[in-house]
Amino acid sequence: MIKIIGIDPGLASTGVGIVRGLKHNVQSYSYTSVHTSKKRALPHRLNHIFLTIQDILNSEKPDCMIVEDVFSLSRYPISGITLGKVSGVLLLAGYQANMPVMEIPVREAKKVLTGNGNASKVQLEMAVRRILNRKEPIRPDHASDALGLSLIGFYRYGAQLENR
């Protein structure tokens, strides 16, 4: 059985999704979010994300980690810089856990899962639910996005990981 973890970085809420299965058949999945308070200083928030992800990686021992690549909107450049800091601690946690870590741009993830690189959050969540054969919504959105990333990793890299 292979296990892929997908992570959607965010300072307030980092989504985590895990998919387990064999030969392109998803057998189980789980998801959660890591939340930080805007009342805390940035270094504290980054440390909380890092330590929580490190704990998840140590307990779950996934075969591979897929992280949404950093993007920035021109009208919110500071948000892009902050997102880069969050992504940095996630990549470090994956590296320290000694696993392959890949980054996937959000538009690519949307295109793979929905057929449309400009899909909305709602369309993406519905596509993830359809793939997982789940009726109930996946909340919060970051967790749904993370599950989508783990599914891409599972279908894209799963066979290679099974044959190691």
RATARA-V450601 format. One record per backbone hydrogen bond with DSSP energy under -0.5 kcal/mol. CO is the residue of the C=O (numbers start at 1). NH is the residue of the N-H. If there is no record, write none. Layout:
BEGIN
((CO;NH) (CO;NH))
END
This chain:
BEGIN
((2;21) (3;63) (3;64) (4;19) (5;66) (6;17) (7;9) (7;68) (8;15) (12;36) (13;15) (14;34) (15;8) (16;32) (17;6) (18;30) (19;4) (20;27) (20;28) (21;2) (22;25) (24;26) (25;22) (28;20) (30;18) (32;16) (33;35) (34;14) (37;40) (41;45) (42;46) (43;47) (44;48) (45;49) (46;50) (47;51) (48;52) (49;53) (50;54) (51;55) (52;56) (53;57) (54;58) (55;59) (56;60) (57;61) (63;100) (64;5) (65;102) (66;7) (67;104) (73;76) (74;77) (76;80) (77;81) (78;82) (79;83) (80;84) (81;85) (82;86) (83;87) (84;88) (85;89) (86;90) (87;91) (88;92) (89;93) (90;94) (91;95) (92;96) (93;97) (94;99) (95;98) (100;65) (102;67) (104;69) (105;109) (106;110) (107;111) (108;112) (109;113) (110;114) (110;115) (110;116) (111;115) (116;119) (120;124) (121;125) (122;126) (123;127) (124;128) (125;129) (126;130) (127;131) (128;132) (129;133) (129;134) (130;133) (137;139) (140;143) (140;144) (141;145) (142;146) (143;147) (144;148) (145;149) (146;150) (147;151) (148;152) (149;153) (150;154) (151;155) (152;156) (153;157) (153;158) (154;158) (157;161) (158;162) (159;163) (161;164))
END
